[in-house]
């Protein structure tokens, strides 16, 4: 038997090595990237100027909406890229004191908090401190006693909690009233057993409880209280210095008081303190502060070169914006595909327009924000009336569309596409063997014989007559695009796509002729 003191020293040494191994961040090798890549851009960018022009109409719209819906006060704003270009308010922050709402008034934004929680989880993931595939019970041992619905159920993992696919039942409005409960209440709830409505990874169902558990995991992994971790690692780095967790911390003249409309009058709602369920809905912020958060999300689009300048990587932000368990929803003549990402809802309509959003509702408050990654535009509104949509969204979007600002960026033509375009024009006109050998992939004449292809090209060129103009290439991505050759008798449409080889070759070339009408 070894002496006790030696065993103790060895034990401490092992613990020290283990602790150091856990604290050490994963080493990431420098990655190479293309210096030729050009990000999509707005060719004529007048978005900010045009949006400012709608301010009078927008203010009239919001004032009318507040009056019709008995909302004491609303603050709202529109972001273009990294700037808050419209910020305005209507009505009252505090009815009794007759305090006017303003763009730096502090409203509780409820479930809009969830994306901050998701961002914290991804930050810890990126730092190598957890994995999204980790069973949640690894960090919340009380979950090990959970009674699953079926024998074949998979263990609930962190990604299930993020995407609301853990199997927990929808818990509005019960979850709202748990906001100020202590941490022990959450652990006791889990320990006593949570009733499930589904097996994990089977179906999406909105869960405040799941996000409260994520908040506990953030605390457990980071070693900081959840609220402190969010403040230090997300709010302050973004310059959100007037965002709060606790109502007692908000200056009296800034705090929005919550109401409900009942018996033809405004009645005070209880102002909930912060607690264990803060991770699902506890944040209190202003339009001016929250605009910085919206700008940060917009900064992830499109993918680009350049240094990272936020609390988490741009690629991780785009991960937050990726829907899970998408669902098709009928919406009149234009169906919408929707899904929940990481703390955010993601939607795409039949026209291909994508938006990311989240609402928030608690006793006394209603809030929402929506941003359009392809347009670089974000809109947001907060109000102080129970469970109330804070804006006439369809009418606001109509104003923006009428101004012509809801148009996507244009992708520049990559160098290799432009080069291959010129070579393709020469190939179909001359049949040059030198160009064949230089640009055609090995599959090209296997998919359609050389004789057949050149017979087709000659016939189309004969139909078109003299070529009078070759139009600009329209890229679909870095390695695929189309263009037209204008002829005396009509246009030749050309589509091509390149291989994934280091020197990309033409693997597909479609040519068709459309005569003049």
C-alpha positions in Angstrom: 0.0 0.0 0.0 1.3 3.5 -0.9 1.6 6.1 1.8 -1.5 8.2 2.2 0.3 11.5 1.4 1.6 10.1 -1.9 -1.9 9.0 -2.9 -3.2 12.4 -2.1 -0.6 14.2 -4.1 -1.2 11.9 -7.1 -4.9 12.6 -6.8 -4.4 16.3 -6.8 -2.1 16.0 -9.7 -4.7 14.1 -11.7 -7.3 16.7 -10.8 -5.0 19.5 -11.9 -4.3 17.8 -15.2 -8.0 17.2 -15.8 -8.9 20.7 -15.0 -6.2 22.1 -17.3 -7.4 19.8 -20.1 -10.9 21.1 -19.7 -9.9 24.7 -19.7 -7.7 24.4 -22.7 -9.4 25.7 -25.9 -9.3 23.5 -28.9 -6.5 24.5 -31.3 -7.8 25.6 -34.7 -5.4 25.4 -37.6 -5.3 28.5 -39.8 -7.4 27.9 -42.8 -6.8 29.1 -46.4 -9.4 31.0 -48.3 -9.9 32.5 -51.7 -8.5 36.0 -52.2 -10.6 36.3 -55.4 -14.0 35.9 -53.7 -16.3 38.9 -54.1 -19.3 39.2 -51.8 -22.8 40.1 -53.1 -23.4 43.8 -53.1 -26.2 46.3 -53.6 -25.5 47.9 -57.0 -27.2 51.2 -56.2 -27.6 51.4 -52.5 -30.1 54.0 -51.5 -31.8 51.9 -48.8 -31.1 54.2 -45.8 -32.2 57.4 -47.6 -35.4 55.9 -49.0 -36.4 54.3 -45.7 -36.0 57.7 -43.9 -38.6 59.1 -46.3 -41.3 56.8 -44.9 -41.0 58.2 -41.4 -44.1 60.5 -41.5 -46.3 57.6 -42.9 -44.8 55.2 -40.4 -45.4 57.5 -37.4 -49.0 58.0 -38.5 -49.5 54.3 -38.9 -48.1 53.4 -35.5 -50.1 56.1 -33.7 -53.3 54.9 -35.3 -52.4 51.3 -34.5 -51.7 52.1 -30.8 -55.0 54.0 -30.4 -57.1 51.2 -32.1 -55.5 48.5 -29.9 -55.5 50.5 -26.6 -51.7 50.3 -26.4 -50.3 52.8 -23.9 -46.9 53.2 -25.7 -44.8 51.8 -28.5 -41.2 52.3 -29.4 -40.0 51.1 -32.8 -37.1 51.3 -35.2 -35.6 50.2 -38.6 -32.0 49.2 -39.0 -30.1 49.2 -42.3 -26.9 47.1 -42.0 -25.1 48.7 -39.0 -27.2 51.9 -38.6 -30.5 52.7 -36.9 -32.0 54.9 -39.6 -35.5 55.3 -38.1 -36.2 55.4 -34.4 -39.5 56.7 -33.0 -42.1 56.3 -30.3 -45.7 57.0 -29.6 -47.8 57.1 -26.4 -46.9 56.7 -22.8 -44.3 54.7 -20.9 -46.1 55.3 -17.6 -49.8 56.2 -17.7 -50.0 57.4 -14.1 -46.9 59.7 -14.4 -47.8 60.7 -18.0 -44.3 59.8 -19.1 -43.9 59.7 -22.8 -42.3 56.7 -24.5 -39.0 57.2 -26.3 -36.4 55.2 -28.2 -34.3 54.8 -25.1 -37.2 53.7 -22.9 -36.6 50.2 -21.4 -39.2 47.6 -22.3 -39.2 44.0 -21.2 -38.8 42.0 -24.5 -39.8 38.6 -23.1 -39.1 35.7 -25.4 -36.8 37.7 -27.7 -34.3 36.9 -24.9 -34.1 33.3 -26.2 -31.8 34.2 -29.0 -29.3 35.6 -26.5 -29.4 32.3 -24.7 -28.8 30.4 -27.9 -25.9 32.7 -28.8 -24.3 32.0 -25.4 -24.6 28.3 -26.0 -22.9 28.6 -29.4 -20.1 30.8 -27.9 -19.4 28.1 -25.4 -19.5 25.5 -28.2 -17.1 27.5 -30.3 -14.7 27.7 -27.4 -14.8 23.9 -27.0 -16.5 23.9 -23.6 -19.6 21.9 -24.7 -21.0 20.1 -27.8 -24.5 20.5 -29.1 -24.8 16.7 -29.2 -24.0 16.5 -25.5 -26.8 14.9 -23.5 -28.4 17.7 -21.4 -28.1 15.5 -18.3 -24.3 15.8 -18.6 -24.8 19.4 -17.2 -28.1 19.0 -15.5 -27.9 15.6 -13.7 -31.4 15.9 -12.5 -32.5 15.2 -16.1 -31.2 11.6 -15.8 -34.3 10.7 -13.8 -36.6 12.0 -16.6 -39.3 9.5 -17.6 -39.4 9.4 -21.4 -42.6 8.6 -23.4 -41.2 5.7 -25.3 -38.6 3.0 -24.9 -36.8 4.0 -28.1 -36.5 7.7 -27.2 -33.1 9.3 -27.7 -31.6 11.2 -24.8 -32.4 14.9 -24.8 -29.3 16.8 -26.0 -28.4 20.5 -26.1 -29.5 20.9 -29.7 -33.0 19.5 -28.8 -33.3 22.3 -26.2 -32.1 25.0 -28.7 -34.5 23.9 -31.4 -37.4 23.1 -29.1 -37.5 19.5 -30.0 -36.8 18.0 -26.6 -40.4 16.7 -26.3 -41.4 19.2 -23.6 -45.0 20.5 -23.9 -45.9 24.1 -25.1 -45.9 26.0 -21.8 -47.4 29.5 -22.6 -48.6 31.2 -20.5 -47.6 29.1 -17.5 -43.9 29.6 -18.2 -44.3 33.4 -18.3 -45.3 33.3 -14.6 -42.2 31.4 -13.6 -39.8 34.2 -14.6 -38.9 35.3 -11.1 -38.6 31.8 -9.6 -35.3 30.9 -7.9 -32.8 28.4 -9.4 -33.9 25.7 -6.9 -37.4 25.8 -8.3 -36.2 24.9 -11.7 -34.1 22.0 -10.4 -37.0 20.8 -8.2 -39.3 20.9 -11.2 -36.9 18.7 -13.1 -36.2 16.4 -10.1 -39.9 15.8 -9.5 -40.4 14.9 -13.2 -41.4 16.9 -16.3 -44.3 15.6 -18.3 -43.4 15.1 -22.0 -45.7 15.6 -24.9 -43.4 14.0 -27.5 -40.3 11.9 -27.9 -37.1 14.0 -28.4 -36.2 14.9 -32.0 -39.7 14.0 -33.2 -41.6 17.3 -33.3 -41.1 21.0 -32.7 -43.1 22.4 -29.8 -42.4 25.8 -28.2 -40.9 25.4 -24.7 -40.0 28.1 -22.2 -38.8 25.4 -19.8 -36.2 24.1 -22.4 -34.7 27.6 -22.5 -34.7 27.9 -18.8 -32.6 24.7 -18.7 -30.3 26.1 -21.3 -29.7 29.1 -19.1 -28.8 26.7 -16.3 -26.3 25.0 -18.6 -24.7 28.3 -19.5 -24.1 29.0 -15.8 -22.8 25.5 -15.1 -20.4 25.5 -18.0 -19.2 29.1 -17.8 -18.9 29.2 -14.0 -20.9 32.5 -14.0 -24.5 33.3 -13.3 -26.4 33.2 -16.6 -27.3 36.9 -16.5 -23.8 37.9 -15.7 -22.4 35.7 -18.5 -24.8 37.3 -21.1 -23.9 40.8 -19.9 -20.2 40.3 -20.0 -20.0 38.2 -23.2 -22.8 39.6 -25.4 -24.3 42.8 -24.2 -21.2 44.8 -23.3 -19.2 43.7 -26.4 -22.1 45.0 -28.5 -22.2 48.3 -26.7 -25.6 47.4 -25.2 -25.0 49.4 -22.0 -28.6 50.3 -21.3 -30.0 46.7 -21.3 -31.0 45.2 -18.0 -32.2 42.0 -16.3 -33.8 43.4 -13.1 -36.5 46.1 -13.1 -35.0 47.6 -10.0 -31.8 48.4 -12.0 -33.6 50.5 -14.6 -33.8 54.3 -14.0 -37.4 55.2 -13.1 -37.8 57.6 -16.0 -36.7 54.9 -18.5 -38.8 51.9 -17.3 -41.9 50.9 -19.3 -44.7 50.0 -17.0 -46.8 47.1 -18.1 -50.6 47.2 -18.5 -53.6 45.1 -19.6 -56.8 46.6 -21.2 -59.8 45.5 -19.2 -63.2 47.0 -18.4 -62.4 49.8 -20.9 -59.4 51.0 -18.9 -55.7 50.2 -18.4 -54.9 48.1 -15.4 -51.4 47.6 -14.0 -49.8 44.2 -14.5 -47.4 42.9 -11.8 -43.8 43.8 -12.8 -42.0 40.5 -12.5 -38.5 40.3 -11.1 -35.7 38.3 -12.8 -35.0 34.7 -11.9 -34.3 31.1 -13.1 -36.5 31.5 -16.1 -34.8 34.7 -17.2 -33.0 32.8 -20.0 -36.4 32.4 -21.7 -37.7 35.9 -21.3 -36.0 38.2 -18.8 -34.2 41.0 -20.9 -35.2 44.6 -20.6 -33.9 46.9 -23.3 -34.5 49.9 -25.6 -34.9 50.3 -29.3 -31.5 52.1 -29.5 -29.7 49.3 -27.6 -31.5 46.5 -29.3 -30.7 47.9 -32.8 -27.1 47.0 -32.1 -28.1 43.4 -31.7 -30.1 43.4 -34.9 -27.1 44.9 -36.7 -24.9 42.2 -35.4 -27.1 39.5 -36.8 -27.3 41.3 -40.2 -23.5 41.5 -40.2 -23.3 37.7 -40.8 -24.8 38.1 -44.3 -23.5 37.6 -46.8 -20.5 35.4 -46.0 -17.4 37.5 -46.5 -13.6 37.8 -45.8 -12.4 40.0 -43.0 -11.9 39.8 -39.3 -14.6 38.7 -36.8 -15.9 41.6 -34.8 -18.6 40.2 -32.5 -19.3 38.0 -29.5 -19.5 34.9 -31.8 -18.4 34.0 -35.3 -20.4 35.1 -38.3 -20.7 31.4 -39.4 -22.3 30.7 -35.9 -24.8 33.5 -36.4 -25.8 32.0 -39.7 -26.2 28.6 -37.9 -28.7 30.3 -35.6 -30.6 31.4 -38.7 -30.9 27.9 -40.1 -34.3 26.3 -39.6 -34.8 22.9 -38.1 -37.9 20.7 -38.6 -39.3 23.0 -41.3 -43.0 23.1 -41.9 -45.0 24.3 -44.9 -47.8 26.7 -44.0 -50.5 27.8 -46.4 -50.8 31.6 -46.6 -53.2 32.5 -49.2 -51.7 32.4 -52.7 -48.1 32.3 -51.3 -47.1 29.4 -49.1 -44.5 29.9 -46.4 -41.9 27.5 -45.1 -41.1 28.0 -41.5 -38.8 26.4 -38.9 -37.1 27.2 -35.6 -33.4 27.6 -35.6 -31.4 28.4 -32.5 -33.5 30.9 -30.5 -35.0 32.3 -33.7 -37.8 31.6 -36.1 -36.9 31.4 -39.8 -39.3 31.8 -42.7 -39.2 31.7 -46.5 -42.1 32.5 -48.8 -43.0 31.3 -52.3 -41.0 34.2 -53.8 -37.8 33.1 -52.1 -37.7 35.9 -49.6 -36.2 34.9 -46.3 -36.7 36.5 -42.9 -35.6 35.7 -39.3 -37.7 36.8 -36.4 -38.9 36.3 -32.8 -41.7 37.7 -30.8 -42.0 38.2 -27.1 -45.0 38.4 -24.7 -45.3 38.6 -21.0 -47.9 40.1 -18.7 -47.7 43.8 -19.5 -45.6 43.6 -22.6 -45.5 42.6 -26.3 -42.5 42.8 -28.6 -41.2 41.6 -32.0 -38.3 41.9 -34.4 -37.7 40.8 -37.9 -34.7 41.1 -40.2 -34.2 40.2 -43.8 -30.6 38.9 -44.3 -30.6 39.3 -48.1 -31.9 42.9 -47.9 -29.8 44.0 -44.9 -32.8 45.5 -43.2 -34.2 44.9 -39.7 -37.4 46.2 -38.0 -38.4 46.0 -34.3 -41.1 47.3 -32.0 -41.8 47.1 -28.3 -45.0 47.9 -26.4 -46.4 47.8 -22.9 -49.7 46.0 -23.2 -50.1 42.3 -22.2 -49.5 39.8 -25.0 -50.0 42.3 -27.7 -48.4 42.4 -31.2 -46.6 45.8 -31.2 -47.1 46.7 -34.8 -49.2 46.5 -38.0 -46.5 44.4 -39.7 -48.1 43.9 -43.1 -48.6 47.6 -43.5 -45.0 48.4 -42.5 -43.6 45.9 -44.9 -45.9 47.3 -47.6 -44.3 50.8 -47.1 -40.9 49.3 -47.4 -41.7 47.3 -50.6 -43.3 50.4 -52.1 -40.1 52.3 -51.5 -38.2 49.7 -53.5 -35.7 48.9 -50.7 -36.7 45.2 -50.3 -34.4 43.9 -53.1 -31.5 41.5 -52.6 -27.8 42.0 -53.2 -26.3 41.1 -56.5 -23.5 38.5 -56.7 -20.5 39.7 -58.7 -19.1 37.4 -61.4 -16.2 35.3 -60.2 -13.0 35.5 -62.2 -13.2 31.9 -63.2 -16.8 32.2 -64.5 -15.9 35.3 -66.6 -12.9 33.5 -68.0 -14.9 30.3 -68.9 -17.6 32.5 -70.4 -15.2 33.9 -73.0 -13.8 30.5 -73.7 -17.2 28.9 -74.2 -18.1 31.6 -76.7 -15.0 30.8 -78.7 -15.6 27.0 -78.4 -19.1 27.0 -79.8 -18.1 29.4 -82.6 -14.8 27.7 -83.6 -14.8 24.2 -82.1 -11.2 24.8 -81.1 -9.5 21.6 -79.9 -7.1 23.7 -77.8 -10.0 25.2 -75.9 -11.7 21.8 -75.6 -8.6 20.4 -73.9 -8.3 23.4 -71.7 -11.8 23.8 -70.3 -13.9 20.7 -70.8 -14.3 18.2 -68.0 -13.8 14.5 -68.5 -17.5 13.7 -68.5 -18.4 16.3 -71.2 -18.3 14.2 -74.4 -19.3 11.1 -72.5 -22.6 12.6 -71.6 -23.2 13.7 -75.2 -21.0 12.9 -78.1 -18.7 15.5 -79.7 -20.4 15.1 -83.0 -23.9 15.6 -81.6 -22.8 18.7 -79.6 -21.1 20.5 -82.5 -24.0 19.7 -84.8 -26.3 21.3 -82.3 -24.1 24.4 -81.8 -23.8 25.0 -85.6 -27.6 24.7 -86.0 -28.3 27.2 -83.3 -25.7 29.6 -84.6 -27.2 29.4 -88.0 -30.7 30.1 -86.6 -29.4 33.2 -84.7 -27.6 34.7 -87.6 -24.9 37.3 -87.1 -24.0 37.8 -83.4 -24.5 41.4 -82.5 -23.9 41.4 -78.7 -22.8 39.2 -75.9 -24.6 40.1 -72.6 -23.2 40.1 -69.1 -23.0 36.8 -67.3 -25.6 36.3 -64.5 -24.0 34.2 -61.8 -25.9 31.8 -59.6 -22.8 31.2 -57.4 -19.0 31.1 -57.9 -19.1 28.2 -60.3 -22.4 28.4 -62.1 -24.1 31.0 -64.3 -25.8 32.0 -67.6 -25.6 34.6 -70.3 -27.2 35.3 -73.7 -25.7 36.0 -77.1 -27.9 38.3 -79.2 -28.2 37.5 -82.9 -29.9 39.1 -85.8 -32.8 36.5 -85.7 -33.0 35.9 -81.9 -31.1 35.1 -78.7 -28.9 32.2 -77.8 -29.3 31.3 -74.1 -26.2 29.6 -72.5 -26.1 28.0 -69.1 -23.0 26.3 -67.7 -21.7 24.9 -64.5 -18.1 24.0 -63.5 -16.5 21.1 -61.7 -15.2 21.1 -58.1 -11.6 20.6 -59.3 -8.9 23.1 -58.4 -8.9 24.3 -62.0 -12.7 24.2 -62.5 -13.8 22.7 -65.9 -17.1 22.9 -67.8 -19.1 19.9 -66.8 -22.5 21.0 -68.2 -23.3 23.3 -71.1 -26.9 23.9 -72.1 -27.5 26.0 -75.2 -30.9 27.0 -76.7 -32.3 29.4 -79.2 -35.3 31.7 -78.9 -36.3 33.6 -82.2 -37.4 37.2 -82.1 -41.1 37.7 -81.7 
